[in-house]
Amino acid sequence: MVERKSAKSQLFIYVLLIFIVAITLLPLVWMFSASLKLNKDVFTIPIQWIPRNPVWKNYITIWKKIPLAKFTTNSFKLTIIVCIIQVFTSSFAAYGFAKCHFPGRNFLFLLYVATISIPWQVYMLPQFIEMRTLGLTNSHLGYVLMQSFIAMGVFLVRQFYISIPDELLEAARIDGLNEYSIYARIVLPLSKPALASLTIMSFVTIWNDFMGPMIYFTRTELKTIPLGIRMFIGQYSAEYSLIMAAAVLSIIPVFAVFMMFQKYFVQSVTSSGVKG
């Protein structure tokens, strides 16, 4: 009797999960469907989920109407560079805050993490003025410098480093390793789940960033995919089918990165749940 109730409960949970997943994926299905329609058919009611005459030409047109190849190259360049820098700076700072003992360590960490609560809109203008004074607006270098440090990344990696036993690091110090060697040869290899989670978070944030590139890049050759998609919106009309086609292509790299690191990402989430 108990087993029958348990089976019914599991069946209910599976049905509920499938329903939630279907609802979650519905906007993506609509986006892909709209990308294969003529612009006049995108918002027809009732929704035609499977177009009778798919307009695959939309996926060719988007490369001709705007310099999408250049925007894609810029997005890849900025995202990869910023991801590498953020992972390095966050993991390096997190090691200091988690495993190095110095006066005021906890207070400094508290101050640094508190910056997470300050919305970017608050310091957006001073930051822009600073970059303009340094002559770094309208350049990829200025954007990379602006995104090189992320307090959330330090917090995330530090929480993982705390779980690494201090005895392990003490044994390495006794064997003659300095702090830099311990960080590179012991701590980093053990931190793949945390670093993978940070990589996914950074990649998604930078790849989809709209406000930053819009403020800092006015020259077309510097723009990224989110700004390129906006070019399909005119003063009096918008080409929604082309917007959806470009949006479908733009989510492929994000999906690929998640699939690449999903094994470590799941490990990170699981270990966090076990620790409570």
BAFI-3210 file (N, C-alpha, C; in Angstrom, 3 decimals, decimal comma, padded with zeros to 6 digits):
// residues 276
n [1|2|3|4|5|6|7|8|9|10|11|12|13|14|15|16|17|18|19|20|21|22|23|24|25|26|27|28|29|30|31|32|33|34|35|36|37|38|39|40|41|42|43|44|45|46|47|48|49|50|51|52|53|54|55|56|57|58|59|60|61|62|63|64|65|66|67|68|69|70|71|72|73|74|75|76|77|78|79|80|81|82|83|84|85|86|87|88|89|90|91|92|93|94|95|96|97|98|99|100|101|102|103|104|105|106|107|108|109|110|111|112|113|114|115|116|117|118|119|120|121|122|123|124|125|126|127|128|129|130|131|132|133|134|135|136|137|138|139|140|141|142|143|144|145|146|147|148|149|150|151|152|153|154|155|156|157|158|159|160|161|162|163|164|165|166|167|168|169|170|171|172|173|174|175|176|177|178|179|180|181|182|183|184|185|186|187|188|189|190|191|192|193|194|195|196|197|198|199|200|201|202|203|204|205|206|207|208|209|210|211|212|213|214|215|216|217|218|219|220|221|222|223|224|225|226|227|228|229|230|231|232|233|234|235|236|237|238|239|240|241|242|243|244|245|246|247|248|249|250|251|252|253|254|255|256|257|258|259|260|261|262|263|264|265|266|267|268|269|270|271|272|273|274|275|276]
n.u [000,831|001,911|003,955|002,471|001,337|003,648|004,537|002,485|002,869|005,376|004,779|003,030|004,786|006,575|004,850|004,136|006,657|007,233|005,215|005,950|008,448|007,610|006,100|008,138|009,771|008,198|008,279|010,718|010,161|008,162|009,698|011,483|009,638|008,513|010,706|010,699|008,747|006,862|007,049|004,520|003,046|003,815|002,506|-000,033|-003,310|-005,220|-002,092|000,224|001,987|003,613|004,916|003,308|004,630|007,744|010,011|012,987|014,781|015,047|017,160|019,307|019,008|019,438|022,176|022,856|021,508|022,466|025,776|026,245|028,127|030,421|029,508|029,061|031,655|032,812|031,307|032,064|034,807|034,930|033,444|034,852|037,396|036,738|035,561|037,727|039,411|037,754|037,338|039,960|040,708|038,683|038,973|041,561|041,425|039,524|040,926|042,751|040,989|039,871|041,847|044,203|045,690|045,330|045,431|042,209|040,916|038,310|036,704|037,407|036,552|033,828|033,210|033,838|032,063|029,716|029,402|027,929|025,316|024,912|023,310|024,129|023,253|023,546|026,269|026,896|027,116|029,300|031,300|031,382|032,226|034,756|035,990|035,826|037,464|039,887|040,115|039,007|036,537|034,465|036,111|037,219|038,923|038,351|035,814|036,449|038,156|036,329|034,699|036,276|036,425|034,480|032,348|030,462|031,475|033,833|032,710|031,255|033,271|034,905|033,280|033,356|036,073|036,391|035,491|037,579|039,930|041,978|044,135|045,182|046,358|048,209|049,910|050,997|052,416|054,313|055,734|057,095|055,896|054,989|052,462|051,466|052,051|050,541|048,008|047,884|048,541|047,134|044,689|043,223|042,853|041,060|038,829|037,040|034,134|033,140|034,465|033,496|030,789|031,030|032,110|029,985|028,086|029,395|029,776|027,142|026,215|027,929|027,694|025,012|024,839|023,498|023,172|025,769|027,527|025,915|026,199|028,944|029,861|029,740|030,500|029,937|031,527|032,399|030,344|028,136|026,303|023,703|023,243|023,245|020,943|019,034|019,069|017,223|014,948|013,070|012,185|009,430|008,574|009,141|011,165|010,145|010,362|012,974|014,344|013,765|015,020|017,728|017,934|017,582|019,936|021,740|021,496|022,652|025,542|025,494|023,992|025,727|027,990|026,897|026,248|028,796|029,930|028,088|028,231|030,067|028,762|026,383|027,504|028,471|026,089|024,871|026,703|026,523|023,899|024,009|025,670|024,005]
n.v [-001,211|001,172|001,361|001,704|004,213|005,696|005,353|006,663|009,245|009,816|009,689|011,837|013,919|013,740|014,319|016,923|018,174|017,826|019,400|021,940|022,231|022,248|024,627|026,419|026,158|027,055|029,851|029,756|027,914|029,310|031,464|030,230|029,266|031,682|032,701|031,461|032,500|034,773|038,334|039,457|037,371|036,741|037,486|036,398|035,265|032,361|031,106|029,896|027,237|025,509|026,555|026,679|027,138|027,239|029,911|029,728|031,411|033,626|033,185|033,581|036,135|037,763|037,942|039,537|041,955|043,307|043,833|041,103|039,074|040,450|041,520|039,160|038,150|040,155|039,807|037,209|037,635|039,619|038,316|035,907|036,872|038,467|036,524|034,786|036,560|037,313|034,842|034,274|036,554|036,449|033,884|034,103|036,271|035,177|033,062|034,425|035,653|033,403|031,542|032,790|034,427|037,558|040,831|042,296|040,866|039,653|041,924|043,456|041,682|041,700|044,376|044,342|042,429|043,689|045,493|044,261|044,831|047,313|048,833|048,742|050,910|053,025|053,732|053,971|056,331|057,880|055,980|055,881|058,501|058,410|056,489|057,847|060,030|058,725|058,084|055,726|055,062|053,860|051,735|048,369|047,711|049,379|048,427|045,792|046,227|047,410|045,272|043,461|042,694|041,037|040,989|039,100|036,767|036,397|035,934|033,573|031,666|031,784|030,660|028,032|027,449|027,506|025,049|023,373|021,414|022,868|021,485|020,109|022,153|023,043|020,838|020,980|023,382|022,643|020,892|022,647|024,279|027,463|030,103|030,806|028,551|026,626|027,594|027,353|024,647|022,986|024,058|025,195|022,924|021,466|022,952|022,859|022,556|024,998|026,943|026,312|026,950|029,717|030,428|029,857|031,668|034,138|034,066|034,040|036,498|038,476|037,881|038,429|041,064|044,250|046,971|047,903|047,682|049,359|051,869|052,306|051,790|053,413|053,260|051,313|049,090|048,155|047,072|044,636|041,456|041,771|044,549|044,547|043,062|044,869|046,603|045,762|046,994|049,614|053,151|053,296|050,708|047,154|044,333|041,550|038,795|038,527|039,451|037,386|035,258|036,031|036,052|033,357|032,274|033,572|032,404|029,949|029,704|030,172|027,996|025,964|026,428|025,990|023,245|022,256|022,706|021,662|019,317|019,846|022,029|020,941|019,322|021,317|022,560|020,374|019,718|022,051|021,854|019,537|020,388|022,192]
n.w [000,000|000,844|-000,998|-003,346|-002,941|-002,887|-005,518|-006,897|-005,976|-007,023|-009,742|-009,969|-009,347|-011,509|-013,665|-012,973|-013,124|-015,849|-016,937|-015,960|-017,204|-019,877|-019,949|-019,393|-021,644|-023,652|-024,607|-026,031|-028,023|-029,381|-030,254|-032,065|-033,891|-034,820|-036,095|-038,514|-040,083|-042,191|-041,725|-041,344|-040,385|-037,838|-035,443|-035,635|-034,707|-034,119|-032,744|-035,022|-034,640|-036,094|-038,975|-042,165|-044,563|-044,152|-043,702|-044,396|-045,425|-043,874|-042,128|-043,705|-044,633|-042,381|-042,165|-044,226|-044,030|-041,815|-040,376|-039,200|-038,872|-038,065|-035,644|-034,238|-034,060|-032,466|-030,121|-029,334|-028,936|-026,850|-024,833|-024,302|-023,523|-021,257|-019,624|-019,065|-017,657|-015,503|-014,199|-013,414|-011,775|-009,839|-008,670|-007,701|-005,888|-004,167|-003,048|-001,452|000,400|001,566|002,403|003,214|005,927|007,297|008,809|009,266|007,307|007,134|007,374|005,143|003,171|003,667|003,030|000,305|-000,758|-000,158|-002,161|-004,072|-003,613|-004,651|-007,254|-010,757|-012,207|-010,486|-010,281|-012,899|-014,505|-013,264|-013,714|-016,498|-017,059|-015,943|-017,594|-020,019|-019,500|-019,372|-021,963|-022,931|-023,892|-026,581|-027,238|-027,121|-025,082|-022,879|-022,147|-021,412|-019,212|-017,506|-016,872|-015,561|-012,896|-010,487|-007,882|-007,059|-008,175|-006,685|-004,177|-004,683|-005,397|-003,151|-001,163|-001,946|-001,688|001,052|001,850|001,315|002,996|005,554|006,497|004,331|002,838|004,685|004,813|002,284|002,510|004,406|002,843|001,313|-000,606|-001,864|-001,437|-003,962|-005,509|-004,180|-004,671|-007,491|-008,026|-006,318|-005,222|-007,435|-009,273|-007,710|-007,782|-009,893|-010,167|-008,979|-010,521|-013,035|-012,730|-012,311|-014,778|-016,543|-015,569|-016,015|-018,786|-019,815|-018,827|-020,004|-022,734|-023,227|-022,549|-022,870|-022,158|-021,377|-023,771|-025,364|-024,198|-024,289|-026,895|-029,886|-032,445|-035,340|-036,015|-033,603|-032,209|-030,592|-030,633|-029,252|-029,690|-032,427|-033,057|-032,322|-034,426|-036,256|-035,594|-036,580|-036,935|-037,242|-037,532|-037,043|-037,772|-036,946|-037,476|-038,443|-036,229|-034,418|-035,713|-035,562|-032,801|-032,172|-033,256|-031,607|-029,109|-029,293|-028,765|-025,966|-025,062|-025,866|-024,260|-021,735|-021,921|-022,151|-019,661|-017,905|-016,396|-014,291|-013,270|-012,247|-010,280|-008,580|-007,706|-006,466|-004,405|-002,913|-002,037|-000,454|001,596|002,750]
ca.u [000,000|002,822|004,694|001,558|001,245|004,915|004,561|001,572|003,516|006,448|004,144|002,533|005,943|007,079|003,893|004,280|007,930|007,101|004,371|006,750|009,457|006,916|005,776|009,397|010,325|007,223|008,774|011,767|009,498|007,512|010,753|011,961|008,535|008,397|011,869|010,470|007,525|006,916|006,847|003,091|002,420|004,424|001,571|-001,389|-004,068|-004,405|-000,679|000,568|003,268|004,433|004,582|003,023|005,725|008,853|010,845|014,369|015,567|015,297|018,468|020,324|018,805|019,988|023,612|023,022|020,923|023,355|027,068|026,101|029,378|031,310|028,958|029,295|033,089|033,022|030,715|032,943|036,081|034,744|032,959|035,915|038,434|036,220|035,368|039,037|039,893|036,899|037,620|041,267|040,700|037,774|039,556|042,767|040,989|038,824|041,932|043,244|039,973|039,484|042,925|045,326|045,334|045,935|044,538|041,090|040,491|036,852|036,093|037,606|035,673|032,462|033,085|033,860|030,816|028,613|029,234|026,929|024,002|024,814|022,933|025,050|022,725|023,969|027,619|027,090|027,566|030,688|032,202|031,523|033,059|036,124|036,502|035,985|038,661|041,054|040,111|038,741|035,233|034,597|037,198|036,955|039,761|037,614|034,748|037,081|038,597|035,143|034,068|037,302|036,293|033,088|032,269|029,690|032,375|034,702|031,889|030,920|034,455|035,382|032,460|033,845|037,422|036,289|035,253|038,844|040,547|043,211|045,234|045,763|047,233|049,331|050,844|051,711|053,382|055,422|056,535|057,885|055,187|054,533|051,022|051,135|052,087|049,379|046,829|047,883|048,717|046,242|043,348|042,532|042,332|039,941|037,727|036,381|032,691|032,908|034,948|032,559|029,584|031,387|032,274|028,648|027,464|030,071|029,533|025,762|026,085|028,628|027,142|023,695|024,872|023,008|023,386|027,191|027,950|025,160|026,745|030,360|030,212|028,903|030,952|029,307|032,483|032,693|029,113|027,967|025,053|022,471|023,043|022,925|019,527|018,216|019,045|016,048|013,829|013,126|011,448|007,982|008,252|010,181|011,143|010,172|010,827|014,437|014,803|013,707|016,061|019,011|017,911|017,812|021,376|022,525|021,456|023,382|026,788|025,176|023,604|026,919|028,832|026,247|026,407|030,204|030,279|026,936|028,615|030,640|027,739|025,501|028,285|028,512|024,771|024,632|027,531|025,963|022,689|024,371|026,201|022,935]
ca.v [000,000|002,317|001,459|002,230|005,657|006,301|005,379|007,724|010,531|010,026|009,967|013,211|014,827|013,728|015,054|018,337|018,657|017,906|020,571|023,150|022,319|022,642|026,052|027,172|026,114|027,587|031,053|029,400|027,280|030,399|032,250|029,478|029,241|033,022|032,954|030,797|033,056|036,127|039,291|039,710|036,196|036,445|037,676|035,955|034,531|031,595|030,953|028,765|026,805|024,938|027,300|025,825|027,349|027,819|030,885|029,532|032,521|034,608|032,922|034,113|037,591|038,510|038,173|040,531|043,266|043,957|043,110|040,182|038,327|041,310|041,592|037,859|038,099|041,048|039,193|036,102|038,198|040,257|037,361|034,969|037,592|038,864|035,308|034,334|037,509|037,232|033,584|034,393|037,534|036,006|032,744|034,569|037,044|034,274|032,308|035,305|035,847|032,135|030,726|033,593|035,129|038,889|041,693|042,939|040,075|039,504|043,247|043,796|040,831|042,203|045,606|044,008|041,740|044,653|046,227|043,558|045,434|048,614|048,633|049,333|052,197|054,066|054,226|053,889|057,617|058,153|055,040|056,308|059,716|057,975|055,844|058,870|060,805|057,907|057,841|054,304|054,806|053,451|050,765|047,123|047,671|050,010|047,517|044,653|046,693|047,671|044,010|042,505|042,289|040,772|040,623|037,869|035,676|036,185|035,328|032,202|030,801|031,729|029,696|026,694|027,282|027,262|023,614|022,634|021,318|023,633|020,525|019,805|023,268|023,053|019,786|021,498|024,393|021,911|020,306|023,705|025,066|028,795|030,298|030,805|027,163|025,931|028,058|026,853|023,196|022,203|024,628|025,328|021,642|020,982|023,931|022,846|022,867|026,426|027,718|026,078|027,757|031,113|030,595|029,923|032,930|035,250|033,991|034,460|037,924|039,304|037,619|039,065|042,451|045,233|048,338|048,264|048,017|050,490|053,116|052,509|051,631|054,132|052,875|050,048|047,974|047,702|046,611|043,205|040,887|042,423|045,835|044,241|042,656|046,081|047,299|045,350|047,818|050,932|054,206|053,058|049,287|046,218|043,071|040,591|037,472|038,581|039,551|036,058|034,426|036,416|035,639|031,902|032,036|034,139|031,569|028,691|029,658|030,057|026,610|025,123|026,592|025,307|021,801|021,941|022,742|021,296|018,265|020,483|022,914|020,096|018,958|022,479|022,732|019,231|019,842|023,151|021,362|018,580|021,133|023,001]
ca.w [000,000|000,944|-002,272|-004,358|-002,696|-003,289|-006,979|-007,333|-005,666|-008,004|-011,028|-009,892|-009,417|-012,888|-014,511|-012,628|-013,666|-017,314|-017,205|-015,711|-018,272|-021,113|-019,834|-019,464|-023,003|-024,613|-025,314|-026,981|-029,169|-030,128|-030,908|-033,235|-034,860|-035,416|-036,965|-039,806|-040,668|-042,738|-040,637|-041,137|-039,767|-036,527|-034,318|-035,986|-033,693|-033,174|-033,096|-035,890|-034,058|-037,176|-040,199|-043,338|-045,526|-043,376|-044,430|-043,963|-045,977|-042,800|-041,530|-044,638|-044,738|-041,232|-042,355|-045,285|-043,680|-040,841|-040,306|-038,066|-038,678|-037,270|-034,292|-033,593|-033,723|-031,311|-028,928|-028,913|-028,452|-025,541|-023,845|-023,917|-022,772|-019,943|-018,834|-018,577|-016,640|-014,312|-013,488|-012,777|-010,680|-008,774|-007,949|-007,000|-004,713|-003,260|-002,299|-000,392|001,436|002,207|002,954|003,697|007,162|007,430|009,611|008,583|006,152|007,080|007,173|003,729|002,361|003,853|002,235|-001,120|-001,111|-000,030|-003,428|-004,884|-003,377|-005,339|-008,660|-011,728|-012,645|-009,544|-010,593|-014,346|-015,047|-012,861|-014,378|-017,893|-017,075|-015,674|-018,805|-021,059|-019,143|-019,720|-023,407|-023,162|-024,500|-027,981|-027,401|-026,403|-023,879|-021,788|-021,706|-020,725|-017,889|-016,683|-016,479|-015,141|-011,490|-010,170|-006,463|-006,931|-008,492|-005,524|-003,127|-005,083|-005,345|-001,760|-000,426|-002,296|-001,127|002,492|002,068|001,144|004,341|005,779|006,720|003,026|002,459|005,628|004,385|001,106|002,987|005,040|001,758|000,688|-001,613|-001,439|-001,626|-005,387|-005,974|-003,593|-005,419|-008,872|-008,174|-005,450|-005,054|-008,720|-009,783|-006,884|-007,817|-011,204|-010,114|-008,722|-011,662|-014,143|-012,459|-012,554|-016,224|-017,154|-015,152|-016,689|-020,235|-020,096|-018,524|-020,997|-024,074|-023,350|-022,072|-023,843|-021,700|-021,399|-025,147|-025,923|-023,665|-024,577|-028,302|-030,847|-033,788|-035,750|-036,055|-032,236|-031,555|-030,336|-031,153|-028,756|-030,381|-033,813|-033,135|-032,207|-035,720|-037,019|-035,144|-037,182|-036,233|-037,305|-037,677|-036,609|-038,515|-035,838|-037,911|-038,490|-034,830|-033,811|-036,337|-034,954|-031,395|-032,139|-033,451|-030,499|-027,889|-029,519|-027,975|-024,537|-024,853|-026,022|-023,068|-020,611|-022,097|-021,948|-018,234|-017,087|-015,457|-013,105|-012,707|-011,433|-009,096|-007,692|-007,096|-005,590|-003,199|-002,110|-001,395|000,596|002,751|003,335]
c.u [000,869|003,572|003,799|001,426|002,513|005,007|003,664|002,191|004,601|005,868|003,628|003,677|006,484|006,160|004,011|005,559|007,858|006,265|005,177|007,802|008,812|006,577|007,037|009,928|009,411|007,706|009,864|011,176|008,829|008,559|011,251|010,884|008,414|009,544|011,691|009,211|007,827|006,585|005,369|002,393|002,896|003,397|000,137|-001,992|-005,110|-002,970|-000,480|001,963|004,197|004,047|004,355|004,125|006,901|009,743|012,281|015,271|015,880|016,699|019,623|020,246|019,471|021,479|023,881|022,538|021,772|024,689|027,092|027,378|030,352|030,831|029,200|030,754|033,391|032,479|031,590|034,222|035,932|034,346|034,061|036,990|037,957|036,020|036,691|039,528|039,065|037,173|038,959|041,212|039,808|038,396|040,777|042,395|040,304|039,807|042,488|042,256|039,648|040,629|044,138|044,874|046,088|044,942|043,448|040,554|038,965|036,147|036,223|036,684|034,223|032,231|032,992|032,544|029,630|028,389|028,223|025,571|023,832|024,460|023,895|024,565|023,187|025,337|027,931|027,676|028,977|031,699|032,441|032,416|034,530|036,759|036,726|037,211|039,933|041,131|039,799|037,321|035,443|035,829|036,847|037,768|039,024|036,526|035,335|037,542|037,422|034,548|035,056|037,122|034,809|033,005|031,504|030,558|033,305|033,929|031,617|032,112|034,976|034,582|032,910|035,212|037,376|036,120|036,525|039,563|041,841|044,410|045,949|046,744|048,441|050,371|051,656|052,746|054,583|056,341|057,305|057,185|054,822|053,055|050,614|051,100|050,902|048,119|046,753|047,852|047,748|044,813|042,594|042,023|041,145|038,680|036,963|034,878|032,409|033,331|034,036|031,285|029,853|031,542|030,921|027,992|028,079|029,747|028,134|025,598|026,709|028,024|025,825|023,684|024,454|023,386|024,849|027,672|027,191|025,723|028,148|030,711|029,233|029,304|030,444|030,275|032,833|031,498|029,035|026,582|023,792|022,191|022,684|021,464|018,620|018,117|017,857|014,801|014,002|012,317|009,957|007,610|009,417|010,036|011,288|010,668|012,360|015,032|014,830|014,765|017,442|019,075|018,157|019,303|022,192|022,508|022,233|024,705|026,524|024,808|024,823|027,821|028,215|026,418|027,848|030,552|029,166|027,278|029,151|029,628|026,787|026,219|028,300|027,193|024,495|025,420|027,020|024,724|022,985|024,878|025,104|023,315]
c.v [001,267|002,517|002,048|003,749|006,370|006,401|006,479|009,102|010,845|010,360|011,405|014,213|014,903|014,519|016,547|018,926|018,805|019,128|021,870|023,340|022,791|024,134|026,907|027,258|026,754|028,859|030,746|028,755|028,345|031,205|031,539|029,439|030,588|033,316|032,348|031,314|034,358|037,101|039,507|038,559|035,930|036,490|037,267|035,127|033,666|031,397|029,706|028,282|026,209|025,645|026,361|025,937|028,024|028,730|030,752|030,668|033,580|034,449|033,345|035,641|038,353|038,793|039,256|041,921|044,037|043,202|042,142|039,384|039,137|041,392|040,284|037,720|038,962|040,427|038,059|036,641|038,759|039,233|036,431|035,671|037,936|037,640|034,834|035,248|037,399|035,959|033,684|035,352|037,060|034,870|033,178|035,349|036,143|033,451|033,159|035,458|034,558|031,470|031,502|034,406|036,459|039,785|042,327|042,158|040,013|040,836|043,671|042,973|041,314|043,462|045,290|043,375|042,703|045,437|045,537|044,247|046,781|048,378|049,358|050,705|053,343|054,639|054,183|055,178|057,976|057,242|055,441|057,541|059,361|057,358|056,862|059,718|060,060|057,613|056,400|054,015|054,531|052,589|049,520|047,042|048,265|049,105|046,332|045,058|046,893|046,381|043,016|041,972|042,138|040,237|039,318|036,645|035,352|035,486|033,852|031,268|030,683|030,705|028,267|026,444|026,965|025,772|022,782|022,601|022,123|022,701|020,181|020,897|023,354|022,007|020,256|022,542|023,712|021,298|021,363|024,516|026,433|028,957|030,259|029,379|026,377|026,296|027,395|025,330|022,375|022,749|024,694|023,994|021,107|021,838|023,925|023,135|024,364|027,272|027,531|026,898|029,228|031,383|030,724|031,261|034,120|035,254|034,507|035,975|038,794|039,118|038,368|040,531|043,420|046,657|048,773|048,610|049,205|051,829|053,383|052,453|052,415|053,793|051,483|048,878|047,448|047,000|045,095|042,744|041,561|043,767|045,606|043,856|043,886|046,835|046,890|046,130|049,214|051,942|053,907|051,586|048,441|044,923|041,927|039,214|037,435|038,705|038,176|035,130|034,743|035,983|034,139|031,596|032,496|033,261|030,261|028,652|029,510|028,616|025,691|025,212|025,883|023,790|021,375|021,824|022,216|020,205|018,878|021,410|022,126|019,656|020,088|022,667|021,622|019,355|020,957|022,685|020,400|019,296|021,906|024,421]
c.w [000,000|-000,367|-003,355|-004,208|-003,158|-004,818|-007,527|-007,102|-006,690|-009,375|-011,078|-010,023|-010,843|-013,817|-014,259|-013,222|-015,188|-017,701|-017,034|-016,805|-019,581|-021,096|-019,981|-020,892|-024,044|-025,325|-026,340|-028,230|-030,034|-030,898|-032,171|-034,311|-035,578|-036,370|-038,350|-040,499|-041,404|-041,613|-040,326|-040,424|-038,340|-035,403|-034,667|-034,854|-034,397|-033,680|-033,948|-035,482|-035,130|-038,480|-041,382|-044,382|-044,801|-044,230|-043,930|-044,432|-044,916|-042,212|-042,452|-044,683|-043,601|-041,379|-043,386|-044,877|-042,680|-040,836|-039,124|-037,802|-037,805|-035,826|-033,527|-033,171|-032,494|-030,031|-028,410|-028,284|-027,041|-024,480|-023,373|-023,080|-021,365|-019,051|-018,233|-017,450|-015,361|-013,512|-012,763|-011,577|-009,515|-007,973|-007,147|-005,740|-003,688|-002,434|-001,159|000,749|002,189|002,950|003,442|004,911|007,229|008,166|008,749|007,397|006,041|006,820|005,702|002,821|002,455|003,023|000,742|-001,557|-001,035|-001,313|-004,362|-004,772|-004,074|-006,803|-009,601|-012,180|-011,743|-009,923|-012,095|-014,919|-014,597|-013,548|-015,842|-017,989|-016,857|-016,930|-019,922|-020,796|-019,532|-021,222|-023,777|-023,630|-025,987|-028,208|-026,599|-025,111|-022,680|-021,247|-020,932|-019,329|-016,947|-016,121|-015,857|-013,726|-011,150|-008,739|-006,262|-007,214|-007,336|-004,411|-003,440|-004,912|-003,912|-000,949|-000,727|-001,669|000,365|002,782|001,880|002,505|004,448|005,965|005,412|002,601|003,399|005,246|003,185|001,520|003,629|003,980|000,977|-000,372|-001,053|-001,792|-003,103|-005,948|-005,429|-004,354|-006,794|-008,947|-007,333|-005,474|-006,384|-009,271|-008,990|-007,065|-009,138|-011,129|-009,908|-009,912|-012,882|-013,955|-012,745|-014,051|-016,921|-016,834|-015,897|-018,179|-020,567|-019,892|-019,615|-022,386|-024,275|-022,939|-023,182|-023,442|-021,806|-022,805|-025,726|-025,451|-024,196|-026,061|-029,170|-032,274|-034,120|-035,662|-034,661|-031,595|-031,470|-030,801|-030,585|-029,424|-031,840|-033,982|-033,086|-033,536|-036,586|-036,610|-035,714|-036,386|-036,181|-037,410|-037,176|-037,393|-037,508|-036,267|-037,987|-037,081|-034,183|-034,407|-035,736|-033,492|-031,259|-032,300|-032,248|-029,253|-028,071|-028,732|-026,474|-024,200|-024,916|-024,786|-021,869|-020,720|-021,824|-020,459|-017,337|-016,062|-014,158|-012,441|-011,797|-010,162|-008,083|-006,968|-006,099|-004,290|-002,308|-001,372|-000,266|001,834|003,447|003,385]
res [m|v|e|r|k|s|a|k|s|q|l|f|i|y|v|l|l|i|f|i|v|a|i|t|l|l|p|l|v|w|m|f|s|a|s|l|k|l|n|k|d|v|f|t|i|p|i|q|w|i|p|r|n|p|v|w|k|n|y|i|t|i|w|k|k|i|p|l|a|k|f|t|t|n|s|f|k|l|t|i|i|v|c|i|i|q|v|f|t|s|s|f|a|a|y|g|f|a|k|c|h|f|p|g|r|n|f|l|f|l|l|y|v|a|t|i|s|i|p|w|q|v|y|m|l|p|q|f|i|e|m|r|t|l|g|l|t|n|s|h|l|g|y|v|l|m|q|s|f|i|a|m|g|v|f|l|v|r|q|f|y|i|s|i|p|d|e|l|l|e|a|a|r|i|d|g|l|n|e|y|s|i|y|a|r|i|v|l|p|l|s|k|p|a|l|a|s|l|t|i|m|s|f|v|t|i|w|n|d|f|m|g|p|m|i|y|f|t|r|t|e|l|k|t|i|p|l|g|i|r|m|f|i|g|q|y|s|a|e|y|s|l|i|m|a|a|a|v|l|s|i|i|p|v|f|a|v|f|m|m|f|q|k|y|f|v|q|s|v|t|s|s|g|v|k|g]
***
